[in-house]
């Protein structure tokens, strides 16, 4: 595990939690993570693997995210995506879920 993977994962967790609250309460779409498909985790993985990693490889190949780093970010996003469903519609519980994911990633 590297620090950059952990930081990217924490940003992904915060983004997934924010998108769920925003889409559910502000826009009224019923929640970003309201189905069995882990949309937030898939979105993060596709953005990182296809777009961000490809752009980084153009600059310098050694800076690209490794498979282990992508897997850590994916797992953190997946856990956040599932915890948001369990903790539906309460902002404080979203923050607790994000902290639990961060704690689980450091173990």
SEPA-17027 format. One record per atom (N, C-alpha, C): residue number from 1; residue in one letter; x, y, z. Coordinates in nm, 4 decimals. Layout:
+-----+-----+----------+----------+----------+
:   n : res :        u :        v :        w :
+-----+-----+----------+----------+----------+
: NUM :   a :        X :        Y :        Z :
...
+-----+-----+----------+----------+----------+
//
This chain:
+-----+-----+----------+----------+----------+
:   n : res :        u :        v :        w :
+-----+-----+----------+----------+----------+
:   1 :   x :   0.0840 :  -0.1176 :   0.0000 :
:   1 :   x :   0.0000 :   0.0000 :   0.0000 :
:   1 :   x :   0.0887 :   0.1243 :   0.0000 :
:   2 :   x :   0.0514 :   0.2214 :  -0.0772 :
:   2 :   x :   0.1236 :   0.3475 :  -0.0784 :
:   2 :   x :   0.0344 :   0.4584 :  -0.0260 :
:   3 :   x :   0.0979 :   0.5665 :   0.0138 :
:   3 :   x :   0.0227 :   0.6798 :   0.0672 :
:   3 :   x :  -0.0637 :   0.7446 :  -0.0396 :
:   4 :   x :  -0.0146 :   0.7465 :  -0.1631 :
:   4 :   x :  -0.0956 :   0.8113 :  -0.2670 :
:   4 :   x :  -0.2221 :   0.7308 :  -0.2963 :
:   5 :   x :  -0.2143 :   0.5983 :  -0.2888 :
:   5 :   x :  -0.3338 :   0.5158 :  -0.3087 :
:   5 :   x :  -0.4339 :   0.5386 :  -0.1956 :
:   6 :   x :  -0.3832 :   0.5485 :  -0.0741 :
:   6 :   x :  -0.4705 :   0.5729 :   0.0407 :
:   6 :   x :  -0.5372 :   0.7099 :   0.0289 :
:   7 :   x :  -0.4614 :   0.8108 :  -0.0106 :
:   7 :   x :  -0.5191 :   0.9452 :  -0.0262 :
:   7 :   x :  -0.6206 :   0.9500 :  -0.1398 :
:   8 :   x :  -0.5896 :   0.8852 :  -0.2518 :
:   8 :   x :  -0.6851 :   0.8802 :  -0.3631 :
:   8 :   x :  -0.8114 :   0.8063 :  -0.3201 :
:   9 :   x :  -0.7944 :   0.6987 :  -0.2434 :
:   9 :   x :  -0.9091 :   0.6236 :  -0.1936 :
:   9 :   x :  -0.9957 :   0.7056 :  -0.0998 :
:  10 :   x :  -0.9321 :   0.7843 :  -0.0132 :
:  10 :   x :  -1.0094 :   0.8697 :   0.0775 :
:  10 :   x :  -1.0863 :   0.9766 :   0.0014 :
:  11 :   x :  -1.0246 :   1.0320 :  -0.1020 :
:  11 :   x :  -1.0954 :   1.1289 :  -0.1858 :
:  11 :   x :  -1.2125 :   1.0612 :  -0.2571 :
:  12 :   x :  -1.1905 :   0.9382 :  -0.3024 :
:  12 :   x :  -1.2980 :   0.8639 :  -0.3687 :
:  12 :   x :  -1.4132 :   0.8359 :  -0.2721 :
:  13 :   x :  -1.3809 :   0.7976 :  -0.1492 :
:  13 :   x :  -1.4842 :   0.7718 :  -0.0485 :
:  13 :   x :  -1.5643 :   0.8992 :  -0.0211 :
:  14 :   x :  -1.4942 :   1.0101 :  -0.0032 :
:  14 :   x :  -1.5637 :   1.1373 :   0.0207 :
:  14 :   x :  -1.6503 :   1.1751 :  -0.0992 :
:  15 :   x :  -1.5999 :   1.1513 :  -0.2193 :
:  15 :   x :  -1.6770 :   1.1824 :  -0.3393 :
:  15 :   x :  -1.8016 :   1.0976 :  -0.3525 :
:  16 :   x :  -1.7901 :   0.9684 :  -0.3232 :
:  16 :   x :  -1.9060 :   0.8792 :  -0.3306 :
:  16 :   x :  -2.0113 :   0.9203 :  -0.2279 :
:  17 :   x :  -1.9672 :   0.9496 :  -0.1054 :
:  17 :   x :  -2.0612 :   0.9921 :  -0.0015 :
:  17 :   x :  -2.1271 :   1.1254 :  -0.0390 :
:  18 :   x :  -2.0480 :   1.2183 :  -0.0917 :
:  18 :   x :  -2.1037 :   1.3477 :  -0.1321 :
:  18 :   x :  -2.2040 :   1.3312 :  -0.2454 :
:  19 :   x :  -2.1680 :   1.2523 :  -0.3471 :
:  19 :   x :  -2.2589 :   1.2339 :  -0.4606 :
:  19 :   x :  -2.3906 :   1.1694 :  -0.4187 :
:  20 :   x :  -2.3838 :   1.0779 :  -0.3233 :
:  20 :   x :  -2.5074 :   1.0141 :  -0.2782 :
:  20 :   x :  -2.5976 :   1.1147 :  -0.2070 :
:  21 :   x :  -2.5396 :   1.1929 :  -0.1176 :
:  21 :   x :  -2.6192 :   1.2924 :  -0.0458 :
:  21 :   x :  -2.6715 :   1.3984 :  -0.1424 :
:  22 :   x :  -2.5865 :   1.4446 :  -0.2321 :
:  22 :   x :  -2.6256 :   1.5494 :  -0.3274 :
:  22 :   x :  -2.7365 :   1.5017 :  -0.4204 :
:  23 :   x :  -2.7197 :   1.3828 :  -0.4775 :
:  23 :   x :  -2.8212 :   1.3350 :  -0.5719 :
:  23 :   x :  -2.9508 :   1.2982 :  -0.5021 :
:  24 :   x :  -2.9432 :   1.2555 :  -0.3776 :
:  24 :   x :  -3.0638 :   1.2157 :  -0.3062 :
:  24 :   x :  -3.1411 :   1.3301 :  -0.2447 :
:  25 :   x :  -3.0704 :   1.4287 :  -0.1916 :
:  25 :   x :  -3.1402 :   1.5353 :  -0.1211 :
:  25 :   x :  -3.1551 :   1.6621 :  -0.2042 :
:  26 :   x :  -3.0519 :   1.7025 :  -0.2738 :
:  26 :   x :  -3.0580 :   1.8273 :  -0.3498 :
:  26 :   x :  -3.1317 :   1.8069 :  -0.4823 :
:  27 :   x :  -3.0929 :   1.7056 :  -0.5564 :
:  27 :   x :  -3.1527 :   1.6827 :  -0.6878 :
:  27 :   x :  -3.2777 :   1.5955 :  -0.6823 :
:  28 :   x :  -3.2938 :   1.5165 :  -0.5766 :
:  28 :   x :  -3.4125 :   1.4333 :  -0.5635 :
:  28 :   x :  -3.4145 :   1.3116 :  -0.6535 :
:  29 :   x :  -3.2973 :   1.2622 :  -0.6917 :
:  29 :   x :  -3.2898 :   1.1459 :  -0.7804 :
:  29 :   x :  -3.3030 :   1.0136 :  -0.7076 :
:  30 :   x :  -3.3075 :   1.0143 :  -0.5775 :
:  30 :   x :  -3.3226 :   0.8900 :  -0.5036 :
:  30 :   x :  -3.1925 :   0.8263 :  -0.4606 :
:  31 :   x :  -3.0837 :   0.8961 :  -0.4726 :
:  31 :   x :  -2.9569 :   0.8434 :  -0.4249 :
:  31 :   x :  -2.8696 :   0.7884 :  -0.5352 :
:  32 :   x :  -2.7423 :   0.8158 :  -0.5247 :
:  32 :   x :  -2.6436 :   0.7723 :  -0.6236 :
:  32 :   x :  -2.6113 :   0.6239 :  -0.6073 :
:  33 :   x :  -2.6216 :   0.5734 :  -0.4853 :
:  33 :   x :  -2.5842 :   0.4352 :  -0.4568 :
:  33 :   x :  -2.7042 :   0.3501 :  -0.4191 :
:  34 :   x :  -2.8200 :   0.3839 :  -0.4680 :
:  34 :   x :  -2.9425 :   0.3188 :  -0.4250 :
:  34 :   x :  -2.9746 :   0.1861 :  -0.4911 :
:  35 :   x :  -2.8812 :   0.1231 :  -0.5593 :
:  35 :   x :  -2.9085 :  -0.0054 :  -0.6226 :
:  35 :   x :  -2.8015 :  -0.1064 :  -0.5832 :
:  36 :   x :  -2.8142 :  -0.2280 :  -0.6347 :
:  36 :   x :  -2.7155 :  -0.3311 :  -0.6043 :
:  36 :   x :  -2.5877 :  -0.3145 :  -0.6864 :
:  37 :   x :  -2.5935 :  -0.2373 :  -0.7921 :
:  37 :   x :  -2.4753 :  -0.2124 :  -0.8738 :
:  37 :   x :  -2.3892 :  -0.1054 :  -0.8070 :
:  38 :   x :  -2.2614 :  -0.1341 :  -0.7821 :
:  38 :   x :  -2.1760 :  -0.0354 :  -0.7132 :
:  38 :   x :  -2.1318 :   0.0760 :  -0.8076 :
:  39 :   x :  -2.2239 :   0.1651 :  -0.8406 :
:  39 :   x :  -2.1975 :   0.2692 :  -0.9393 :
:  39 :   x :  -2.0848 :   0.3627 :  -0.9018 :
:  40 :   x :  -2.0761 :   0.4010 :  -0.7767 :
:  40 :   x :  -1.9696 :   0.4912 :  -0.7338 :
:  40 :   x :  -1.8320 :   0.4285 :  -0.7464 :
:  41 :   x :  -1.8199 :   0.3042 :  -0.7035 :
:  41 :   x :  -1.6907 :   0.2355 :  -0.7114 :
:  41 :   x :  -1.6500 :   0.2115 :  -0.8563 :
:  42 :   x :  -1.7448 :   0.1765 :  -0.9406 :
:  42 :   x :  -1.7147 :   0.1540 :  -1.0827 :
:  42 :   x :  -1.6741 :   0.2850 :  -1.1488 :
:  43 :   x :  -1.7434 :   0.3932 :  -1.1172 :
:  43 :   x :  -1.7091 :   0.5228 :  -1.1736 :
:  43 :   x :  -1.5666 :   0.5630 :  -1.1363 :
:  44 :   x :  -1.5302 :   0.5454 :  -1.0102 :
:  44 :   x :  -1.3953 :   0.5795 :  -0.9652 :
:  44 :   x :  -1.2921 :   0.4927 :  -1.0361 :
:  45 :   x :  -1.3172 :   0.3634 :  -1.0451 :
:  45 :   x :  -1.2211 :   0.2732 :  -1.1093 :
:  45 :   x :  -1.2025 :   0.3068 :  -1.2568 :
:  46 :   x :  -1.3110 :   0.3314 :  -1.3275 :
:  46 :   x :  -1.3012 :   0.3640 :  -1.4708 :
:  46 :   x :  -1.2271 :   0.4959 :  -1.4904 :
:  47 :   x :  -1.2609 :   0.5962 :  -1.4101 :
:  47 :   x :  -1.1917 :   0.7244 :  -1.4226 :
:  47 :   x :  -1.0422 :   0.7104 :  -1.3973 :
:  48 :   x :  -1.0069 :   0.6360 :  -1.2924 :
:  48 :   x :  -0.8654 :   0.6201 :  -1.2601 :
:  48 :   x :  -0.7912 :   0.5342 :  -1.3619 :
:  49 :   x :  -0.8463 :   0.4193 :  -1.3939 :
:  49 :   x :  -0.7753 :   0.3240 :  -1.4795 :
:  49 :   x :  -0.7694 :   0.3688 :  -1.6242 :
:  50 :   x :  -0.8774 :   0.4233 :  -1.6748 :
:  50 :   x :  -0.8832 :   0.4554 :  -1.8170 :
:  50 :   x :  -0.8323 :   0.5961 :  -1.8466 :
:  51 :   x :  -0.8758 :   0.6935 :  -1.7695 :
:  51 :   x :  -0.8433 :   0.8323 :  -1.8037 :
:  51 :   x :  -0.7182 :   0.8814 :  -1.7304 :
:  52 :   x :  -0.7221 :   0.8789 :  -1.5978 :
:  52 :   x :  -0.6123 :   0.9366 :  -1.5200 :
:  52 :   x :  -0.4823 :   0.8596 :  -1.5415 :
:  53 :   x :  -0.4873 :   0.7278 :  -1.5327 :
:  53 :   x :  -0.3665 :   0.6478 :  -1.5486 :
:  53 :   x :  -0.3092 :   0.6620 :  -1.6894 :
:  54 :   x :  -0.3943 :   0.6707 :  -1.7894 :
:  54 :   x :  -0.3456 :   0.6874 :  -1.9267 :
:  54 :   x :  -0.2758 :   0.8217 :  -1.9437 :
:  55 :   x :  -0.3315 :   0.9263 :  -1.8845 :
:  55 :   x :  -0.2675 :   1.0580 :  -1.8935 :
:  55 :   x :  -0.1349 :   1.0617 :  -1.8173 :
:  56 :   x :  -0.1319 :   0.9958 :  -1.7021 :
:  56 :   x :  -0.0073 :   0.9907 :  -1.6247 :
:  56 :   x :   0.1002 :   0.9143 :  -1.7025 :
:  57 :   x :   0.0622 :   0.8062 :  -1.7686 :
:  57 :   x :   0.1595 :   0.7285 :  -1.8461 :
:  57 :   x :   0.2174 :   0.8086 :  -1.9622 :
:  58 :   x :   0.1408 :   0.9033 :  -2.0148 :
:  58 :   x :   0.1933 :   0.9887 :  -2.1208 :
:  58 :   x :   0.3056 :   1.0786 :  -2.0701 :
:  59 :   x :   0.2924 :   1.1229 :  -1.9456 :
:  59 :   x :   0.3938 :   1.2093 :  -1.8867 :
:  59 :   x :   0.5159 :   1.1275 :  -1.8452 :
:  60 :   x :   0.4919 :   1.0256 :  -1.7636 :
:  60 :   x :   0.6007 :   0.9403 :  -1.7150 :
:  60 :   x :   0.5436 :   0.8062 :  -1.6720 :
:  61 :   x :   0.5934 :   0.6995 :  -1.7305 :
:  61 :   x :   0.5407 :   0.5656 :  -1.7033 :
:  61 :   x :   0.5548 :   0.5230 :  -1.5573 :
:  62 :   x :   0.6597 :   0.5629 :  -1.4921 :
:  62 :   x :   0.6836 :   0.5225 :  -1.3539 :
:  62 :   x :   0.5860 :   0.5820 :  -1.2539 :
:  63 :   x :   0.5194 :   0.6881 :  -1.2927 :
:  63 :   x :   0.4247 :   0.7542 :  -1.2023 :
:  63 :   x :   0.2854 :   0.6931 :  -1.2053 :
:  64 :   x :   0.2597 :   0.6053 :  -1.2988 :
:  64 :   x :   0.1261 :   0.5467 :  -1.3131 :
:  64 :   x :   0.0909 :   0.4629 :  -1.1905 :
:  65 :   x :  -0.0378 :   0.4536 :  -1.1627 :
:  65 :   x :  -0.0847 :   0.3723 :  -1.0502 :
:  65 :   x :  -0.0665 :   0.2249 :  -1.0832 :
:  66 :   x :  -0.0192 :   0.1491 :  -0.9848 :
:  66 :   x :  -0.0006 :   0.0055 :  -1.0049 :
:  66 :   x :  -0.1331 :  -0.0665 :  -0.9844 :
:  67 :   x :  -0.1333 :  -0.1958 :  -1.0150 :
:  67 :   x :  -0.2554 :  -0.2751 :  -0.9958 :
:  67 :   x :  -0.2940 :  -0.2811 :  -0.8489 :
:  68 :   x :  -0.1960 :  -0.2912 :  -0.7606 :
:  68 :   x :  -0.2251 :  -0.2962 :  -0.6171 :
:  68 :   x :  -0.2865 :  -0.1653 :  -0.5687 :
:  69 :   x :  -0.2378 :  -0.0534 :  -0.6195 :
:  69 :   x :  -0.2936 :   0.0753 :  -0.5800 :
:  69 :   x :  -0.4355 :   0.0920 :  -0.6326 :
:  70 :   x :  -0.4590 :   0.0517 :  -0.7559 :
:  70 :   x :  -0.5947 :   0.0575 :  -0.8108 :
:  70 :   x :  -0.6893 :  -0.0340 :  -0.7328 :
:  71 :   x :  -0.6390 :  -0.1503 :  -0.6909 :
:  71 :   x :  -0.7221 :  -0.2430 :  -0.6135 :
:  71 :   x :  -0.7587 :  -0.1840 :  -0.4771 :
:  72 :   x :  -0.6647 :  -0.1159 :  -0.4131 :
:  72 :   x :  -0.6945 :  -0.0529 :  -0.2845 :
:  72 :   x :  -0.8014 :   0.0549 :  -0.3005 :
:  73 :   x :  -0.7865 :   0.1388 :  -0.4025 :
:  73 :   x :  -0.8862 :   0.2438 :  -0.4272 :
:  73 :   x :  -1.0213 :   0.1815 :  -0.4594 :
:  74 :   x :  -1.0227 :   0.0757 :  -0.5396 :
:  74 :   x :  -1.1467 :   0.0058 :  -0.5746 :
:  74 :   x :  -1.2144 :  -0.0497 :  -0.4497 :
:  75 :   x :  -1.1375 :  -0.1150 :  -0.3624 :
:  75 :   x :  -1.1959 :  -0.1740 :  -0.2409 :
:  75 :   x :  -1.2512 :  -0.0666 :  -0.1478 :
:  76 :   x :  -1.1787 :   0.0434 :  -0.1332 :
:  76 :   x :  -1.2293 :   0.1522 :  -0.0495 :
:  76 :   x :  -1.3581 :   0.2101 :  -0.1074 :
:  77 :   x :  -1.3619 :   0.2272 :  -0.2391 :
:  77 :   x :  -1.4839 :   0.2778 :  -0.3027 :
:  77 :   x :  -1.5994 :   0.1807 :  -0.2913 :
:  78 :   x :  -1.5696 :   0.0514 :  -0.3033 :
:  78 :   x :  -1.6739 :  -0.0504 :  -0.2935 :
:  78 :   x :  -1.7335 :  -0.0555 :  -0.1533 :
:  79 :   x :  -1.6483 :  -0.0500 :  -0.0523 :
:  79 :   x :  -1.6985 :  -0.0505 :   0.0856 :
:  79 :   x :  -1.7799 :   0.0758 :   0.1122 :
:  80 :   x :  -1.7313 :   0.1899 :   0.0658 :
:  80 :   x :  -1.8067 :   0.3151 :   0.0852 :
:  80 :   x :  -1.9408 :   0.3087 :   0.0142 :
:  81 :   x :  -1.9413 :   0.2519 :  -0.1061 :
:  81 :   x :  -2.0646 :   0.2397 :  -0.1834 :
:  81 :   x :  -2.1672 :   0.1545 :  -0.1095 :
:  82 :   x :  -2.1248 :   0.0465 :  -0.0497 :
:  82 :   x :  -2.2163 :  -0.0424 :   0.0226 :
:  82 :   x :  -2.2573 :   0.0169 :   0.1564 :
:  83 :   x :  -2.1662 :   0.0839 :   0.2268 :
:  83 :   x :  -2.2009 :   0.1423 :   0.3559 :
:  83 :   x :  -2.3007 :   0.2556 :   0.3415 :
:  84 :   x :  -2.2930 :   0.3272 :   0.2314 :
:  84 :   x :  -2.3873 :   0.4371 :   0.2097 :
:  84 :   x :  -2.5284 :   0.3826 :   0.1970 :
:  85 :   x :  -2.5443 :   0.2660 :   0.1349 :
:  85 :   x :  -2.6777 :   0.2061 :   0.1234 :
:  85 :   x :  -2.7308 :   0.1679 :   0.2606 :
:  86 :   x :  -2.6449 :   0.1086 :   0.3435 :
:  86 :   x :  -2.6878 :   0.0678 :   0.4772 :
:  86 :   x :  -2.7224 :   0.1898 :   0.5615 :
:  87 :   x :  -2.6474 :   0.2972 :   0.5462 :
:  87 :   x :  -2.6642 :   0.4170 :   0.6278 :
:  87 :   x :  -2.7465 :   0.5236 :   0.5549 :
:  88 :   x :  -2.8448 :   0.4853 :   0.4799 :
:  88 :   x :  -2.9151 :   0.5742 :   0.3874 :
:  88 :   x :  -2.9737 :   0.6986 :   0.4546 :
:  89 :   x :  -2.9533 :   0.8111 :   0.3926 :
:  89 :   x :  -3.0180 :   0.9397 :   0.4163 :
:  89 :   x :  -2.9841 :   1.0110 :   0.5468 :
:  90 :   x :  -2.8668 :   0.9887 :   0.6017 :
:  90 :   x :  -2.8287 :   1.0620 :   0.7209 :
:  90 :   x :  -2.6842 :   1.1073 :   0.7038 :
:  91 :   x :  -2.6621 :   1.2356 :   0.6938 :
:  91 :   x :  -2.5308 :   1.2900 :   0.6606 :
:  91 :   x :  -2.4267 :   1.2502 :   0.7648 :
:  92 :   x :  -2.4624 :   1.2532 :   0.8918 :
:  92 :   x :  -2.3660 :   1.2157 :   0.9953 :
:  92 :   x :  -2.3227 :   1.0711 :   0.9793 :
:  93 :   x :  -2.4143 :   0.9846 :   0.9434 :
:  93 :   x :  -2.3794 :   0.8443 :   0.9252 :
:  93 :   x :  -2.2923 :   0.8257 :   0.8017 :
:  94 :   x :  -2.3070 :   0.9095 :   0.6996 :
:  94 :   x :  -2.2191 :   0.9038 :   0.5836 :
:  94 :   x :  -2.0761 :   0.9353 :   0.6242 :
:  95 :   x :  -2.0609 :   1.0328 :   0.7102 :
:  95 :   x :  -1.9271 :   1.0682 :   0.7551 :
:  95 :   x :  -1.8658 :   0.9558 :   0.8383 :
:  96 :   x :  -1.9459 :   0.8922 :   0.9217 :
:  96 :   x :  -1.8976 :   0.7785 :   0.9999 :
:  96 :   x :  -1.8570 :   0.6644 :   0.9061 :
:  97 :   x :  -1.9347 :   0.6408 :   0.8027 :
:  97 :   x :  -1.9012 :   0.5364 :   0.7062 :
:  97 :   x :  -1.7692 :   0.5663 :   0.6374 :
:  98 :   x :  -1.7469 :   0.6906 :   0.6022 :
:  98 :   x :  -1.6208 :   0.7282 :   0.5377 :
:  98 :   x :  -1.5028 :   0.7079 :   0.6321 :
:  99 :   x :  -1.5219 :   0.7405 :   0.7590 :
:  99 :   x :  -1.4135 :   0.7198 :   0.8548 :
:  99 :   x :  -1.3862 :   0.5718 :   0.8769 :
: 100 :   x :  -1.4899 :   0.4886 :   0.8790 :
: 100 :   x :  -1.4706 :   0.3453 :   0.8934 :
: 100 :   x :  -1.3937 :   0.2862 :   0.7755 :
: 101 :   x :  -1.4235 :   0.3327 :   0.6562 :
: 101 :   x :  -1.3504 :   0.2861 :   0.5373 :
: 101 :   x :  -1.2035 :   0.3260 :   0.5471 :
: 102 :   x :  -1.1777 :   0.4480 :   0.5920 :
: 102 :   x :  -1.0389 :   0.4934 :   0.6058 :
: 102 :   x :  -0.9659 :   0.4112 :   0.7114 :
: 103 :   x :  -1.0352 :   0.3808 :   0.8194 :
: 103 :   x :  -0.9746 :   0.2999 :   0.9250 :
: 103 :   x :  -0.9464 :   0.1577 :   0.8754 :
: 104 :   x :  -1.0407 :   0.1012 :   0.8024 :
: 104 :   x :  -1.0228 :  -0.0344 :   0.7498 :
: 104 :   x :  -0.9084 :  -0.0401 :   0.6485 :
: 105 :   x :  -0.8890 :   0.0660 :   0.5733 :
: 105 :   x :  -0.7822 :   0.0683 :   0.4733 :
: 105 :   x :  -0.6446 :   0.0769 :   0.5363 :
: 106 :   x :  -0.6360 :   0.1354 :   0.6548 :
: 106 :   x :  -0.5053 :   0.1496 :   0.7189 :
: 106 :   x :  -0.4640 :   0.0239 :   0.7924 :
: 107 :   x :  -0.5561 :  -0.0675 :   0.8162 :
: 107 :   x :  -0.5223 :  -0.1909 :   0.8891 :
: 107 :   x :  -0.4523 :  -0.2925 :   0.8016 :
+-----+-----+----------+----------+----------+
//
